[in-house]
Amino acid sequence: MADKMADIKSISIATGVIILNLLLGHFFAPTGIMLTPVALIIATVLIVFGTKDLKPIFITLAILGLIIFHDVGLKLYSGGTHDRQGLGWLHLMLFMGLIPSYILTVVGIVRNKKTNWTEKSISIIIFPLLMAGHLYLFSDLGLGRHYWYDWN
């Protein structure tokens, strides 16, 4: 029971980090975009090393879910004018956080002694496949939107 509570706590804090960064991106642009690598790495560390009872596939899906939620949130609600140059910058920041997040996820999954190699392999392989599918389908999401406040 204590492990499940630790898992819920870690995932909740990681979700809070992502939501906080999305709020920073909306109200204080471009701070949220610039802090994307930091937010993704913190969320990944919290989930990979803070959970004790999750299977590797659920760890991978939780991390991917937060990364995709963050990407969609920034593309739709980040402050400023959303143009091609901004999408390029957003994708650069995304990949600066995505690569360390993937490495940390692989390390955490490989270190898990409770599961077999088949499940570990599937968990490691689906991360880049699902992320590539997301970017293929939603790379231009939010193009042309405009959010502007007097202070940003």
Residue pairs with C-beta under 8 A, 6 or more apart in sequence:
3 52
3 53
4 53
6 50
6 51
6 52
6 53
7 50
7 51
7 52
7 53
7 54
9 50
10 46
10 47
10 50
10 51
11 46
11 47
11 51
11 62
13 46
13 50
14 42
14 43
14 44
14 46
14 47
14 50
14 62
14 66
15 43
15 66
17 39
17 42
17 43
17 46
18 39
18 43
18 66
18 69
18 70
18 73
20 39
21 32
21 35
21 36
21 38
21 39
21 70
22 32
22 70
22 73
22 74
22 77
22 78
23 32
24 31
24 32
24 35
25 31
25 32
25 33
25 73
25 74
25 77
25 78
25 79
26 32
26 77
26 78
26 79
26 147
27 79
27 149
27 152
28 79
28 151
28 152
29 78
29 79
29 80
29 147
29 152
30 78
30 79
30 80
30 89
32 74
32 78
32 79
33 74
33 78
33 89
33 90
33 93
34 93
36 70
36 74
36 90
36 93
36 94
36 96
36 97
37 93
37 96
37 97
37 100
38 97
39 70
39 97
40 66
40 67
40 70
40 94
40 97
40 98
40 100
40 101
41 97
41 100
41 101
41 104
43 63
43 66
43 67
43 70
43 101
44 63
44 100
44 101
44 104
44 105
45 104
47 59
47 62
47 63
47 66
48 59
48 63
48 104
48 105
48 107
48 108
48 109
49 108
51 59
54 62
55 115
55 119
56 109
56 112
56 115
56 119
56 120
56 123
57 119
57 122
57 123
57 126
59 105
59 108
59 109
59 123
60 105
60 109
60 123
60 124
60 126
60 127
61 126
63 101
63 105
63 127
64 126
64 127
64 130
64 131
67 94
67 97
67 98
67 101
67 131
68 131
68 134
71 90
71 94
71 134
71 138
72 138
72 141
74 90
74 142
75 82
75 87
75 90
75 138
75 141
75 142
76 141
76 142
76 145
77 147
78 90
78 142
78 147
79 147
79 148
79 149
79 152
80 86
80 146
80 147
80 148
80 152
81 145
81 146
81 148
82 142
82 143
82 144
82 145
82 146
83 143
83 144
84 143
87 139
87 140
87 142
87 143
91 135
91 139
98 131
102 127
102 128
105 124
105 127
106 124
109 120
109 123
109 124
110 120
110 124
112 120
